[in-house]
Amino acid sequence: MNITVIGAGNMGSAFVKQLAHAGHQVTVTARNVAKADTVAAAHPGAKAVSPELAADQAEVVIIATAYDDAVNALRSVGDLQGKVVIDITNPLTPDYMGLTVGHETSAAEEIAKAVPGVDVVKAFNTVFAQVLAEGGDFGNGRKVTVFIAGDSKQGKDKARAVAESMGFVTIDAGGLKNARYLEPLAGLNIYLGYGAGLGTHIAPTWMQDA
C-alpha cells in the first residue's frame, strides 16, 4: 500500500519503521524537512518529500503530529479528497494528564469537520510510540490491540489492513463518534504509563470468552 506519514517525531518515526518493514511504499513529511530526511534515511524503502508533494500518490495518510498541529499539517499536503486519513492524535493538556476535547466531540471529529471530504478513521491513539516502534507482539501469543473507529467501511478496512500488516490485532470500535471513548482510553493509558509508573510497554485490549 502507498502510505504517507505526516510527522517525524517518535510516533511518525515508529510508523515509518514498521510500515517499511511490512513492505509498504512509505513517504514521510514534516514541517522540518531535514528531520523527515533523517527518518527516511534510517529505513530502506522509505522516502521523504516536502509537504506539498506528500499526499499525491497516497492511498492512506497517517497524521502523526500533535492534535493542535493536525489540521494545518493535513491542509499542507495537497489534495486529500476521498483519501483515508488515519488520525492517531489525542487532545492532551500540556501535562499529558487530561484532555482538552471530549464528551460532545473528539479530536477525530473536529479534524473531520475542519478538513471536509476526507475519510477520517481513528486508530493507534492508544498505542505508545515505544510499543509501535518495537512491534505489536508482546510474546506468548499476546498482541497489541488497535481500536478502529470510522464512518466508512473502506476507511476502516484500510486502517485494519495497515495495522494487521504490522502485526497488531484490531477491534472495530464503531463510528467515528466513538473516538470520544477511545481518546479518554488513551488518556488512561498515558496515566498508567507515566503517572502510575507502569512504563510505556503497556497497551489496552478487550477480552472476550471464546
C-alpha positions in Angstrom: 0.0 0.0 0.0 1.2 3.6 -0.7 1.2 5.3 2.7 2.1 8.9 3.7 3.2 9.6 7.3 2.9 13.2 8.4 5.2 13.8 11.3 8.8 12.8 12.0 8.6 12.6 15.8 8.5 9.4 17.9 5.2 8.2 16.5 6.0 9.2 12.9 9.4 7.5 13.1 7.9 4.3 14.5 5.3 4.2 11.8 7.9 4.6 9.1 10.0 1.8 10.6 7.1 -0.6 10.9 5.4 0.2 7.6 8.7 -0.1 5.6 9.4 -3.4 7.3 6.0 -4.6 6.3 6.7 -3.8 2.7 4.6 -0.7 2.1 5.6 2.2 0.0 6.2 4.8 2.6 6.5 8.6 2.3 7.3 10.8 5.3 6.9 14.5 5.5 7.2 17.1 8.3 7.5 20.8 8.8 11.2 20.1 9.4 12.1 18.5 6.1 15.6 17.7 7.3 14.1 15.7 10.2 11.9 13.8 7.7 15.0 13.1 5.6 16.8 11.6 8.6 13.8 9.4 9.4 13.5 8.1 5.8 17.3 7.5 5.5 17.1 5.2 8.5 14.6 2.9 6.9 15.3 1.4 3.5 12.4 1.8 1.1 11.1 5.0 2.8 11.4 8.4 1.2 11.0 11.9 2.4 9.3 14.7 0.5 8.2 18.3 1.1 4.7 18.6 2.5 3.1 19.9 -0.7 4.0 16.7 -2.6 3.3 14.3 0.2 -0.2 13.1 -0.5 -0.1 12.9 -4.3 0.2 9.1 -4.6 -1.0 8.1 -1.1 -3.9 5.7 -0.6 -3.7 6.2 3.2 -2.4 9.3 5.1 -1.4 8.9 8.8 -1.4 12.1 10.8 1.3 11.6 13.4 1.5 15.1 14.8 0.2 16.7 18.0 -3.5 17.3 17.8 -3.1 21.1 17.8 -1.0 20.8 14.6 -3.0 18.2 12.8 -5.4 20.3 10.8 -2.7 22.6 9.4 -0.5 19.7 8.7 -3.2 18.0 6.7 -4.0 21.2 4.8 -0.3 21.5 3.8 -0.1 18.2 1.9 -2.2 18.9 -1.1 -5.5 17.3 -2.2 -6.8 14.8 0.2 -10.3 14.5 -1.2 -11.5 10.9 -0.9 -8.3 9.7 0.8 -8.3 7.7 4.0 -6.7 9.7 6.9 -5.8 7.7 10.0 -5.9 10.1 13.0 -3.7 8.9 15.8 -3.9 12.1 17.8 -5.1 12.7 21.4 -6.2 16.2 22.5 -3.9 16.3 25.6 -3.3 19.1 28.1 0.2 20.3 28.5 0.9 18.0 31.4 -0.4 15.0 29.4 -2.8 14.1 32.2 -6.0 15.5 30.8 -8.0 16.0 27.5 -8.9 19.4 26.0 -11.8 18.0 23.9 -14.4 15.4 25.0 -17.9 14.3 25.8 -19.7 16.1 22.9 -17.0 15.7 20.3 -13.5 14.3 19.8 -10.2 15.2 18.1 -11.1 12.9 15.3 -14.5 14.5 14.7 -13.0 18.0 14.9 -10.4 17.1 12.3 -13.0 15.6 10.0 -15.1 18.9 10.2 -12.0 21.0 9.6 -10.8 19.0 6.6 -14.0 18.0 4.7 -14.0 15.4 2.0 -11.5 13.1 3.7 -12.3 9.7 5.2 -11.1 10.1 8.8 -10.5 7.0 10.8 -9.4 6.9 14.5 -6.8 4.3 15.2 -3.5 3.7 17.0 -4.1 6.5 19.5 -4.0 4.0 22.4 -0.5 2.7 21.3 2.6 4.2 22.8 5.4 5.1 20.4 7.7 2.7 22.1 5.3 -0.2 21.5 4.7 0.9 17.9 8.5 1.0 17.3 9.1 -2.4 18.8 6.1 -4.1 17.2 2.8 -5.3 18.4 3.8 -8.8 19.5 4.2 -9.0 23.3 5.1 -12.7 23.2 3.3 -15.7 24.5 0.5 -15.2 22.0 -0.2 -11.7 23.2 -0.6 -9.0 20.5 -1.3 -5.3 21.0 -4.8 -4.2 20.0 -5.6 -1.3 17.7 -9.1 0.0 18.1 -10.6 1.4 14.8 -13.5 3.9 14.7 -14.8 5.4 11.5 -17.9 6.0 9.4 -16.9 4.2 6.2 -16.2 0.5 5.6 -13.5 1.4 3.1 -11.7 3.6 5.6 -11.8 1.0 8.4 -10.8 -1.8 6.1 -7.7 0.1 5.1 -6.8 1.0 8.6 -7.3 -2.6 9.6 -5.0 -3.8 6.8 -2.3 -1.3 7.8 -2.5 -2.4 11.5 -2.5 -6.1 10.8 0.3 -5.8 8.3 2.5 -4.6 11.2 1.5 -7.4 13.4 -1.3 -5.8 15.5 -4.7 -7.2 16.1 -7.7 -5.0 15.5 -11.1 -4.3 17.0 -13.9 -2.4 15.2 -14.9 0.3 17.6 -17.9 1.6 15.6 -18.5 5.0 14.1 -16.1 8.0 14.3 -18.1 9.5 17.2 -16.7 6.6 19.3 -13.4 8.4 19.2 -15.0 10.1 22.2 -14.4 6.9 24.1 -11.0 6.0 22.5 -9.3 9.3 23.4 -10.1 9.1 27.1 -8.9 5.4 27.0 -5.6 6.7 25.6 -5.5 9.3 28.5 -5.9 6.4 31.0 -3.1 4.5 29.2 -0.9 7.6 29.5 -1.7 8.0 33.1 -0.9 4.3 33.8 2.3 4.5 31.9 3.7 7.7 33.3 1.6 8.8 36.3 1.3 5.4 37.8 4.8 4.4 36.8 3.9 1.3 34.8 6.1 2.3 31.9 5.4 2.5 28.2 5.5 -1.2 27.3 1.8 -1.5 28.0 -1.4 -1.3 25.9 -5.2 -1.6 26.5 -7.1 -4.5 24.9 -10.5 -6.1 25.1 -11.0 -9.7 26.1 -13.9 -12.0 25.4 -14.7 -15.5 26.3 -14.3 -17.7 23.2 
